[in-house]
Amino acid sequence: MPKMYQKSDVCKKIHTLFPDVGECGKDINVKYESGKKAWTIDLVKGNNRFKTHIDPEDVDKCLIGGKCFGLGFMVSQLRTYIK
């Protein structure tokens, strides 16, 4: 069972991995959607907004184990679209 985090924990990790994507709460918006059982990551840059869903297990691997492949890959994909 994945551990539940505060959205600020997930956002700070994304900002640590990709400081150029912006600020938490402004350019990076994170929330857990219990109906989808997934984290929603929303990146905003000007008029561009891109969203993805990330499995809680990938967030666990990153925040607990430092293995950020899943989270990093998805955010990296979004990052290419907002540049």
Kinemage of the C-alpha trace (Angstrom):
@kinemage 1
@onewidth
@group {chain A} dominant
@subgroup {mainchain}
@vectorlist {calphas} color= white
{ca met a 1} P 0.000 0.000 0.000
{ca pro a 2} L 1.491 3.367 -1.018
{ca lys a 3} L 2.163 5.963 1.663
{ca met a 4} L 0.133 9.145 1.386
{ca tyr a 5} L 2.028 12.417 1.221
{ca gln a 6} L 1.086 16.027 1.440
{ca lys a 7} L 0.830 17.634 -1.981
{ca ser a 8} L 3.551 20.049 -0.874
{ca asp a 9} L 5.963 17.098 -0.407
{ca val a 10} L 5.364 15.907 -3.959
{ca cys a 11} L 5.570 19.415 -5.391
{ca lys a 12} L 8.841 20.159 -3.575
{ca lys a 13} L 10.353 16.963 -4.977
{ca ile a 14} L 9.321 17.925 -8.507
{ca his a 15} L 10.806 21.389 -7.980
{ca thr a 16} L 14.032 19.828 -6.675
{ca leu a 17} L 14.304 17.595 -9.761
{ca phe a 18} L 13.259 20.304 -12.228
{ca pro a 19} L 13.832 23.760 -10.709
{ca asp a 20} L 13.259 25.437 -14.067
{ca val a 21} L 9.575 24.439 -14.240
{ca gly a 22} L 8.615 27.071 -11.696
{ca glu a 23} L 7.154 27.469 -8.250
{ca cys a 24} L 4.875 25.180 -6.288
{ca gly a 25} L 1.325 26.446 -6.182
{ca lys a 26} L 1.905 28.778 -9.109
{ca asp a 27} L 3.534 26.885 -11.991
{ca ile a 28} L 3.384 23.394 -10.455
{ca asn a 29} L 0.074 22.198 -9.054
{ca val a 30} L -0.204 18.797 -7.422
{ca lys a 31} L -3.172 16.968 -5.931
{ca tyr a 32} L -4.172 13.422 -5.135
{ca glu a 33} L -7.355 12.246 -6.830
{ca ser a 34} L -8.783 9.433 -4.753
{ca gly a 35} L -11.312 8.490 -7.447
{ca lys a 36} L -8.483 7.877 -9.931
{ca lys a 37} L -6.107 6.624 -7.251
{ca ala a 38} L -3.398 8.794 -8.806
{ca trp a 39} L -1.513 12.017 -8.298
{ca thr a 40} L -2.333 14.776 -10.787
{ca ile a 41} L 0.553 16.988 -11.821
{ca asp a 42} L -0.376 20.202 -13.612
{ca leu a 43} L 2.392 22.370 -15.084
{ca val a 44} L 1.600 25.906 -16.202
{ca lys a 45} L 3.771 28.283 -18.218
{ca gly a 46} L 2.057 31.395 -19.592
{ca asn a 47} L -1.008 30.233 -21.525
{ca asn a 48} L 0.252 26.644 -21.712
{ca arg a 49} L -1.095 24.100 -19.241
{ca phe a 50} L -0.303 20.393 -19.295
{ca lys a 51} L -1.503 17.694 -16.942
{ca thr a 52} L -0.560 14.097 -16.225
{ca his a 53} L -1.402 11.408 -13.698
{ca ile a 54} L 1.218 9.519 -11.725
{ca asp a 55} L 0.742 6.281 -9.802
{ca pro a 56} L 1.177 6.574 -6.035
{ca glu a 57} L 3.748 3.754 -6.207
{ca asp a 58} L 5.978 5.919 -8.425
{ca val a 59} L 5.689 8.772 -5.940
{ca asp a 60} L 6.632 6.353 -3.132
{ca lys a 61} L 9.692 5.134 -5.013
{ca cys a 62} L 10.836 8.701 -5.531
{ca leu a 63} L 10.117 10.231 -2.138
{ca ile a 64} L 11.166 7.232 -0.045
{ca gly a 65} L 13.738 5.440 -2.159
{ca gly a 66} L 15.132 8.207 -4.327
{ca lys a 67} L 14.262 6.235 -7.485
{ca cys a 68} L 12.457 8.910 -9.438
{ca phe a 69} L 12.267 7.309 -12.877
{ca gly a 70} L 8.451 7.224 -13.130
{ca leu a 71} L 7.840 10.643 -11.620
{ca gly a 72} L 10.840 12.156 -13.373
{ca phe a 73} L 9.900 10.742 -16.763
{ca met a 74} L 6.340 12.040 -16.646
{ca val a 75} L 7.329 15.516 -15.463
{ca ser a 76} L 10.130 15.603 -18.037
{ca gln a 77} L 7.584 14.879 -20.778
{ca leu a 78} L 5.358 17.728 -19.580
{ca arg a 79} L 8.366 20.004 -19.285
{ca thr a 80} L 9.156 19.661 -22.994
{ca tyr a 81} L 5.683 20.953 -23.865
{ca ile a 82} L 5.763 24.064 -21.668
{ca lys a 83} L 9.104 25.366 -22.969
